[in-house]
Amino acid sequence: MSDRDTFGPRLHRERERRGISLETIAVVTKVGVNLWDGLERNDFSRWPSGIFARAFVRDYARAVGLDADDIVDEFCRLFPVGDRRGTRIIKAQAELIGHEASPLDEPALLPPEGDRRASAHARHDASRARWIRLAPRAVAAGIDVTCLASLATVGAVVTESGFWAAAGVVAVIYYSAATIAAGTSPGSLAVEHLRQRIPDLFATHRAHA
């Protein structure tokens, strides 16, 4: 297979190897899941071209933790949608008048809400993914609060002190012991256990183009 054929699938493997979902990238970049799914399949039928395409690829690379410059350079070399010829002309003209044109590929040039041409469905997917990502954290927090409240109640009865005084002491011991023993809170451990036993419980489903 050619470098062009393997470009998207290689990004897909790197993303999955690092445990990052397309929904997470969509939330971070404010660009719909369907565009990132297309990138990983080398399908740019819904993509903008030129500077917007390059800025999106740069955002993807940064979100996944890859070298953004290398990925953007490879993308431009392999796919016409990333054509830099217009950028070179603009830079050459800028040099003639002494103007700095280096930030032409910066994501800051994109609209703050992402690609305006992305479908309403893609924006809905990104919004839905944001809320779904909060669910495991909310469950973990609920478990921790329940445990703390129960322990504080018992502590207040045993020591004949006030609930809030007992809660403060219990919270310090609870999180200190959990951090030393497991590196995270019991609530987070419980959620991770649930993820492994019931994979679909907190799953976010990929939106297809």
HUNOR-V370118 format. One record per backbone hydrogen bond with DSSP energy under -0.5 kcal/mol. NH is the residue of the N-H (numbers start at 1). CO is the residue of the C=O. If there is no record, write none. Layout:
BEGIN
nh:NH co:CO
nh:NH co:CO
END
This chain:
BEGIN
nh:6 co:2
nh:7 co:3
nh:7 co:4
nh:8 co:4
nh:9 co:5
nh:10 co:6
nh:11 co:7
nh:12 co:8
nh:13 co:9
nh:14 co:10
nh:15 co:11
nh:16 co:12
nh:17 co:13
nh:18 co:14
nh:19 co:16
nh:20 co:15
nh:25 co:21
nh:26 co:22
nh:27 co:23
nh:28 co:24
nh:29 co:25
nh:30 co:26
nh:31 co:26
nh:33 co:122
nh:35 co:32
nh:36 co:32
nh:37 co:33
nh:38 co:34
nh:39 co:35
nh:40 co:36
nh:41 co:37
nh:41 co:38
nh:42 co:39
nh:43 co:38
nh:44 co:42
nh:47 co:44
nh:50 co:81
nh:52 co:49
nh:54 co:50
nh:55 co:51
nh:56 co:52
nh:57 co:53
nh:58 co:54
nh:59 co:55
nh:60 co:56
nh:61 co:57
nh:62 co:58
nh:63 co:59
nh:64 co:60
nh:65 co:61
nh:66 co:61
nh:68 co:66
nh:71 co:67
nh:72 co:68
nh:73 co:69
nh:74 co:70
nh:75 co:71
nh:76 co:72
nh:77 co:73
nh:78 co:74
nh:79 co:75
nh:82 co:79
nh:83 co:80
nh:88 co:84
nh:89 co:85
nh:90 co:86
nh:91 co:87
nh:92 co:88
nh:93 co:89
nh:94 co:90
nh:95 co:91
nh:96 co:92
nh:97 co:93
nh:98 co:95
nh:99 co:94
nh:101 co:99
nh:104 co:101
nh:105 co:102
nh:106 co:103
nh:109 co:106
nh:110 co:107
nh:114 co:111
nh:118 co:115
nh:123 co:119
nh:124 co:120
nh:125 co:121
nh:126 co:122
nh:127 co:123
nh:128 co:124
nh:129 co:125
nh:130 co:126
nh:131 co:127
nh:132 co:128
nh:133 co:129
nh:134 co:130
nh:134 co:131
nh:135 co:131
nh:135 co:132
nh:136 co:132
nh:137 co:133
nh:138 co:134
nh:139 co:135
nh:140 co:136
nh:141 co:137
nh:142 co:138
nh:143 co:139
nh:144 co:140
nh:145 co:141
nh:146 co:142
nh:147 co:143
nh:148 co:144
nh:149 co:145
nh:150 co:146
nh:151 co:147
nh:152 co:148
nh:153 co:149
nh:154 co:150
nh:155 co:151
nh:156 co:152
nh:157 co:153
nh:158 co:154
nh:159 co:155
nh:160 co:156
nh:161 co:156
nh:166 co:162
nh:167 co:163
nh:168 co:164
nh:169 co:165
nh:170 co:166
nh:171 co:167
nh:172 co:168
nh:173 co:169
nh:174 co:170
nh:175 co:171
nh:176 co:172
nh:177 co:173
nh:178 co:174
nh:179 co:175
nh:180 co:176
nh:181 co:177
nh:182 co:178
nh:183 co:178
nh:183 co:179
nh:184 co:178
nh:189 co:185
nh:190 co:186
nh:191 co:187
nh:192 co:188
nh:193 co:189
nh:194 co:190
nh:195 co:191
nh:196 co:192
nh:197 co:193
nh:198 co:194
nh:201 co:198
nh:203 co:200
nh:208 co:206
END
